[in-house]
């Protein structure tokens, strides 16, 4: 169950809320659209803006609504506490206004999205979008007061203490300035302001402490005055709410010395007034400041009235003094003991059915708890062996006493010198073997592996058993026998693997060709033998084609005319080297700088002049390239502001004005303005961003 609301997000003001939503719409969505686009694209552009803005409004408002507690879903104590502090009606109205605004924004979005479907132009769609966002902004601006109220509620909710209504609780109440905060500060670590005047505590303060490994919370309530419930203010109503709803032990503090400013009779009357709120609760009347006045110091009539408050029997009186700390822990322990016993009794009562048997979850817990007790009822006294009774007690001064390890340490040099003999308790056949040095490794073998005296016999029997199993064929496997079917399957699997490898290699070669220059099919040379084989496969007679091709081919006359012997080799042929070099690589492409230009010198010169003429404009405007669109400042401000005295500044300004005029008329630049031209030297000297530099022919 949630007991604190410190994680509520901050609630912005209406203007901040509007800025957040509209800036998010501007940042998240595209911002450029052209009238030349298709109308469906224009409609979708503005429809998306309207929908996104409405969704952002709904998301932010839902986050605020979900962050605040729902009064019907929380504990009655927290519900009445929020009603006391913030007025539940105002709280519901504020949240309801936010919910209504969310609903209205969704309606506006739905209506204008329907209208945008029939927009005929960019201007019409833009106006519809503008109207939709304007109506949403108007709805948001009307939430100014609810948002301010909810943010104040959020800040106060974050400062409220975390109070668990179901845990073990000590509730401290009474008149103002009777010592409630002093007691809370004495038993817990709560930082409570303690002052000698009334109404120091204006809200609930919580402190925690442990008793018997159980966590308790102590709540300090503001002081209550004895008047009707309708006349109590917000501070007092917090105390009444805590007393009425929290399942706790009530500690009603009284000051018999009347230093609080209220009489004993008034304090007793207040107890009787709020006693109906103590129903089904443990009640303690705590007499504070007993270092000044004790109950025995009162007059008999007041003592009798005080005893009448205890007559029902369910009210117990305790005494303490926070100044001297007398009885503080006793009061705390007594209240905690009674509270623990009462809570256990209530749980047992709730888990017991009509027949008196414990069942349900409580029965399961009790079934796991068992304390063993004698069943026959015989009292069994403790029994101590006589040897233990006759054993002499250790006496350090007795020379015949049993020597302890400490005595041996002192006899052998004391701490830091004496070393404990860890082998003294070894149980061996011969005590002389206790301190023999046994190596861990001997001749490359682990000594502990050979400790067993029968290890050789066990090894021999194990080897004999293994030989017997091998002779019987125990380890022979049927998997080694392969029939014809298995051999065929294995062969097919090998063929499949080989085929897959060939496919992979083919794919790799095709992939590698992507990074190489491909020769066009028209430029690829085909051999006559390849054409002959292809036509033969198709069933055509190639005799006439081969004869015609060979008759038209140019042979190597020098090679054919020269007679060759049977012993001659190719390397002896003079044309062999040239032939191999011709086949090794193709001729490299020449890197000519005048490619694409006519062969004559006149055309080449004309092309160079045209290139220089096209570059002249970029050189004149000092462009870095064709994409350079930078517009330099026409009148740099730091060069035109005078810095001399008044008379000197006037003369300097006039000179600068003349220089500026001569420069402006000599440069191919004009001033395109949106305002009347400058009429004075001061206007020329000032830096006006409304003047734009554009290229134009020089002024004649």
N, C-alpha and C positions, 0 to 999 in steps of 0.2 A: 504494500500500500504506500502511495506517495505521501510523504510528510513535509516536503519542502518544494518550493517552486523558484529556485535560483537560476534555472536554465532557460527562462523565458527570454526570447530574443527582444532587443530594444524595439520600441514602437516609434517609427518616424512621425514627424509632423506631416500635415497634408501636403505642404509644398515640397518637402523632402521626398515624400512618397511619390509625388508626381514626377519629380526630377529623376528618381531612381528608375521608374518604369519607362519614361520616354528616352532617357539616355541608353538604357539597355536595348530598347527597340532600335535606336539609331546605330548602336555598335554591332548588334548581332545580325542585322538584315542588310541586304544591298541597298545602295542609296542612289544609283543612277538608272534612269530609264529614258528612252527616247520616243518621241511621237511617231517615228517611222517604224517602230516595232509592230508586230502583229497585235491586234486588239486583245487576243486571248492572253498574250504575255503581259500586256499592260494590266489587264484585270487581275491576273494572278499576282502581279507585283504588289498592287495595293491591297488586294484581299489578304495576302500574307501579312502585311503590316497591321491591318485591323485585327486579324485573329491573334497574332503574336502579342499585341498590346493587351488585348482582353485576357489572354492566358496569363500574362505576367501579372496583371492586376489580381486575377483570381488566385494565382499561386501565392502572392504576398499576403493577401487578405486571409487565405486559408491558413497560412503559417501563423498569423497572429491569433486567429480563432482557436486553432488547435493547441497553442501554447498556454493559454489561460485555462484554469481548472473549470470543470463543469460542476456546478453546485449540486446537481442531483446524483453525481457519481462519487463524491468524496464523503469522508466521515462526518457525522452530524456535528462533531466538535469544530472541525474546520469550516463546515458550512455556516454555523452560527457565528464563528469568529470573523469570517469574511463579511457576513451580514452586519456585524457590529462595526467593523472597521470601515467598510466601503459602501454600505447600503446595497443589499442584494438587488433591489429594484433598479438602481442606477447602473449597476454592473451588468445586469441582463439587458437593459436598454442599449447600453453602449455596444455590447457584442451583437445585439440584434441589428443595430444600425449598420455595422460592418457587414453582417450577413446579407442585409437588404441591398447594400451598395454592390456587393459581389453579384447578386442576382440581377440587378439592373444593368451592370456592365455586360454581363453575358447576353442579356436581351438586346442591348444596343449593338453588340457585335453581330449577333445573329441577323438583326434587321438590315444592317448596312452591308453585310456580306451578301445578302439576298439582292440588295439594290446594285451592288457592284457587278453582279452577273450580267446586268443589262447596260453597263456603261458603254458609250459609243466612241469616246475619245479619251485621250490622256488627261485633258483638262477636267472633264466630267468625273473621271475616276479619282483624280487627285482631290477634287472638291468633296467628293463623298468620303474619302479617307480623312480629310481634314475635319469634316463635320463629325465623323464617328469619334475620332480622338478628342475633339473638343467636348463632346457630350460626356465621354468618360472622364475627362479632366474636371468637368463641372461637378460630376458626381463625387469625385475624390475630394474636391475642395470643400464640399459640404460636410466632410468627416473631420473638420478641424477640431471641434470640441471633443468628440468621442475618442479621437486618437490621443489628444493631450491627457484626458482622464485615464485612459488605459495605460499610458506610459507611467503616470504617477502611481497607479495601482501596481504596475510591474516593479517599480523601484521599491515600494514598500513591502511587497511580497518577498522580494529578495532579501530584505532585512529581518524577516520574521524568523524566530528560532524553529528548529526542527523538533516537533513534539510528536511522539508516538503515542496514540491514545490507548494502545493495547499492552504496553509494557508496564513493569513495576514502577509505580509513581508515588512520590510523596508531594502532596499539594499543601503549600503554606499560604494561609489566609489570615485575615484579621483587620483591625483598625490600622490606619496609617501610623508609622513611626513606633511600632511596638517591637521591632527587632526581627522582622521576617528576612530582610536582605542580609542582615548580619549572620543569621543562622545558615542561610544558603552559602554564604562565603566561607563559613567555618567548616562545612561538611563537604563542599565541592570546590572545584577550581574555577568556578564561574567568576567572570570579571563584573561584579555588581557594584554600582555606585552606592556607597553607604554614607548618609548625611544625617545630622541631628534634627532635621526638620521633616515635616509631613510631605507626602506625595512626591518623594524622590523617585520612586518606581512608577513609571507611567505605562508600562507594557509588561508582557509576560517575559520572564527570564528563566532559562533552563540551565541546570547544572547536572553533571553525571558523577556517580561514584560506584564503587564495587563493594558488595557485602556478601561474604561466603561464595566468592567466585561468580556472583550474579550481578548483572548490570542494573542499576537503578537510576531513575531520573527524578530530580527534585525541581519543582516549579515554584518560582516566587511570583505571586500575584500582586497587583496594585492594591492599595488600601481601599476598604469598603466603608461607607458611611451608612448609618441606620436611617434610611428613608425609603419610601415606596420604590418599586422597580421602575415605574414610569418616570421618576425623577432622576434616575441614575444616569451619569454621563458615559461616554465611550470608554473611559479608563476603568470605571467600576464594572461596566458590563463585560469587560474581558475576564475579570475575576469570576463573575457569576457564570459565564459560559464555561470556564474551566471546571468550576465546582460541579456544575450540572451534568457535564458530559464525560468527564474523565473518570475511568475506573481506578481509584487511587485511595490512599490513606490520607485523611484530612488532618492537618496540624493547625488547630485554631490557636493563634498566639494571643496572649493577654499580658498587659502591663499593669501589675497591681500597684506600682509606685505612682501611676498616673502622670508620669513624665511625658507621655505621648500627647497629652492635652485632652484626654477623654477619661471620664470617671469609670470606675469599675462597674457600676450599675449599667452605664451605656454600653460597655463592652459585653456584659452578660445579655443585655437586651438584643444586641446585634446577633449574638449566637442563637438566641431563640427565634429571631426573624428569619435567618437563613437555614435553620435546622431542617426544614422540609427538603432542602437540596442535598442533605447528608444521607438520604435513604439508601440502604444496602451498601453502605460504605463504612470503613473503619474510621472512627473519630477520636482524636486526642486533643485535650485541652492542655496547651503548653504554657506554663507560667514562666515568663521571661523576667530578667532583671532581678533574680532572687538575691543578688548581692546588695540590693537596696531594700527591697521589701519581700518578705516571704508570706505565704498564706496564713501562717500562724500569727503574723503581726496584725492581721485585720481584726476588726471588731466582730463580736459573735454573730451579729445579724448578717453581715456581709459573708462571713464564713458559711453560715447556714444557706444563704442564697447560692453560694458557689457549690456547696455539696448537693443542692437540688439539681444542678445541671448534670451531676453524675449519677442520679438515682436510677435511670432506666437500666444501668448496668453495662451498656454497650459503649459508654464513654469513659476513657481513662485519662487521668490527670498526670502530667509529667512536669518536672521543674528543671530549669537550666539558667545559665547566665553566659551570654555571648561575650561579655567583657572579660570575665575571668576564665572562660571555657569550662566552667563547672557544669557537669551533667550534659554536655553537648553530645558526646559519643553515646552516653546511656540512652538519651532520647532517640537518637538515630537507630541504635541497635534494637530498642524496644519496638519502634515503629516498623522496622524491616522484618523482625521476627513475626509480628502479628500479620503483616501483609503477606509474607510467604505462606504461613499456615492457612490464611483465609483463601488465597488463590488455589492452593492444593486441594482444600476441602471443596471449593466450588467445581474444580475439574473432576474430582471424584463423584460429586453429586450429579454433574452433567453426564458422566459416562456410565452411571448406574441405571439399569432399567427398573421397571415396576416390581420385579421379583427380587430386587436387591443384588443381582449379579452384575459384575462389571463386564461390559462388552464394548464392542467397537474398537476404535483406535486405542483408547485407554487400556482396554483389556489386552490388546497385543503388546503394549509397552510393559504392563505389569507381568505378563507371562514370561518376558525375557529377564525379569529381575527376580532372583531367588536367593533367599538367605537360609542356609542350612541350620536347623535347630534340632536338639535331641527330642525324640518322640516319646520316651518312656517317663520323662519328668524326673529322672534320678540326678541328683547333684553330684557332679564329678569334680573332686578336688584336684589340684595340680599335683603332679608326681615328679620328684627330683631324684635321680639315682644317688645311692649312698656314696658311690665313688666320686661323684661330682661334689657332694657335700663335704667329703673327707679331703678333697684336694686342697692343698695349701694355697693360700693367696700369694700373689707375687709380692715379694718384699725386696726392695733394691738393696737394702743393707744386709740381707742374709747371704753369707758366702756360699751356702749350699743351694741357692735358688737355681731354677732352670735358666740356662743362658739363652737369651733372646738374640736376634740378629743385631739389635742395637748394641748389646754388650759385646758381641764379637767385633763390631765395627770400632768401638772404643779401644778394645784390646789390640787391634791391628792398625793403629795409626789414625783412626777417625775418618771423618768424611773427606773425600778427595784423595785419600791414600788407600783405604781398604777397598778391595774389589770382591764382589760377591762370587762365591764359587758355585757355578750353575750345575756342575757335575757331581756335587756332593750327594744328591739324592738319587743317583742312578742305581737301579736294582740289577746287579750283575751277579754271576756265580762266584766271581772272585773280585773283592773290593780293590785289588791292585790294578784291575783293568780300567778303573774309572777315568784315569787321566792319561790313558794311552792315546797317542796321536794317530788318527786314521785319516789318510788322504781321501779326498773325494774322487780324484782321477789318478789312476795308476796304470802305466803302460798303455795310455790312450784309451782306457776303458773306464766306465763308471763303476766305482767300487760297490755301490748299493745294488747294482744289477746282479752281483754275484754273492749276495748275502745268503740266498737260499741254498742250503747244502745239497738239495736234491735236484738242482737245476739241470745237471748233466743228464741224469736219468730221465727227467721229464722231456728234455729236448730230444733224446734218442727215441723215446716212445712216440713223440709227435711226428718225427721224421718217418718212422716205420708206418704209422697210420697213413701219412700222405702217400707213401709209395704204394701201399695197398689200394688206396682209392684210385690212384692213377692206373694201376694194373687192371682194375675192374672197369675202367672206362667211365668213372664217375664224372670226370671233367670234360668228357667228349660232348660236343654240342652238335645238334642236328642242323644247325645253320650252315655248317661248312659244306654240307652236301647240296649240290645244285643240280636240278634236273634240266631237261631241254627247254621247258617252258620258261623257267627262271632265266636261263641263258639268253633266250630270245628277248625277253623283257629288258634285260640288262643291255643287250645290243641296241635295241630301239631307243633306250634312254640315252645311250652314248651318241647315237645319231642325232637325236633331238638336241642334245647339248651342243654338238658340233654345229648344227644348223643355226642355233641361237647365237653362237659366237660369230658365225659368218655374217648374220644379219647385223649384229652389233658393229662389226668391223666396217661393213658397208655404210651403215649410218654415220659412223665416225668420219669416214672418208668424205661423205657428202657434206657433213657439217664443216669439215676443214676447208672445203672448197669455197665456203662463204667468205673467207678472208683472202681469197686469191682472185686474180683477174681471169675471167672466163673468156675463152676464144669463141667468137661467133660461129654458128654452124656453117654460115656461108664461107667463112675463111678457113674452115677446117679441111685439110687435105684428105681425100679418100683414096685408098689404094685400089688399083684395078682388080686385084685378087679378091678384095672384100666385096666389090660390086659383082664380080663373077660368081662368088659363093652365094650371095643373096639371090641372084637371078636363078641360079641352079636350084636353090631350095624352093623357088616358086614354080619351077617346071619350064623355064624358058631356055631356048637354045642361045648360047652366048658365043658361038664360034665366029660368026661374022663380026660381032662387036669387038671381040678381042683382036681379030686380024686388023680391023680398021684402026683401033687405038694404037697398035704397035707400028702400023705403017705411018701414022701421023706423028709419033713421038720422036723427039730429037735425041739421038744417042750421043755418047761420048766418043767422038771420032778418034781423038788421040789415043784413047785407051784401047779401042777396038782394033785400030790399025797396027798397034804394036803387038808383036808376037810374044806369047808368054810360054815359058817352059813349064813342065810338070812340077819342077822343084821350086818354082818361084812362089813367094808369099805376098800377102797383101801389103806388108810394110815396105816391100821392095818397089811397089808401084809409086811413081813420082806424084801422081794425082791423089794418092790415098790421103795424105795429110790435109790437102785442101778440101777434099770431100768430107772428111771427118769434122773439120772446123766449121764447114757450112752446116752440118747436121747438129752441131753441139748446141748452138743458141741462135736465136733470131737477132737481127740487127737492132740496136738500141734506137729509140726514137730521138731525133735531134731536138734539142731544146732551143728553138729559135725565138728570139724576143719579138720579131716582127711578124709572128703568125697572125693571120686574120687581116692583114693589110695587103693591098695590091702590090704587085711586084715592082712597079715603077717608083722612082724616088719622089715624084711630084705628089702622088697619093699619100705616101708616107708622111711627107712634110705637112700636108693639109690636115691629116689626122692629129698630128702633134699640136698644131696651132689650135684646132678645135678643143683639144683637151686642156690646153693652157687657158683658153678663153672661158671655159666652164669653171675653172678653178679661181678665176679672178675675183668673183663675187665673194667666195668664202674667205679669200685672203684679205679683201677690203674690210669685211665685217669681223675679222679676227676669229673666225670659227675654227673649232677644233676638228670638225668633221661635218658631214652632211646632216647628222642628227642633232647638232648643237643649236639650241633655240634660246640660249641665255640672252637676256636683255640687261645691259649694264646701266648703271645709274647715270641719268643725264646730267644732273647737278649734284655731285657729292656734297653733303651738308657740311662736312668738316673743312671743305675748301672754300665755302661761300659765306660762312659766319664771320663777321669782323671781330677782332680781338683787341683793337687799339682804342685810343681815347675817342671822345665824341667827335671832335673836329677831324681827327685823323681817320676815324671810322667812316665819316661822311665822304671824305675825299677818296678813301680806299674803296668804298662801296661804289662810288661813281665810276672809278677806273675799272673795277671788276665788271660793272654793268656794261661798259663799253666793250671790254674784252669779250664778255659773254655774247653780246650782239654780233660782233664780228665773227666770233667762232660759230654761232648758230647759223649765220648766213653763208658761211663758207663750207659747212658740213652738209652732207645729204640727209639731214634730219629735220623733221618738223615736229611741233608740239600738238598733239591731239588732245583737246581738253573737253571736260564736261562742265566747266564753269567759265565765266568771262575771263579773258586774258588778263595777265597782270598789268597793272597801271602804274606801279611804283617800284622803286628800287628795293624796298623792303620785301615786297612780294617775290621779286626775283631772287633775293638772298635767302628767303626761307625755303625749307624743303617741303614741298607740297606733293604728297603721294598721288594726287589726282592727275598729275601730268604723266603721260605715257610716251615713251620713246618709240617711234615707229620709223621704218625706212621709207624714204620718199625722194624724189628728185630734188636737187639743190634749188633753193629759192633764188630766182633771178632778180 
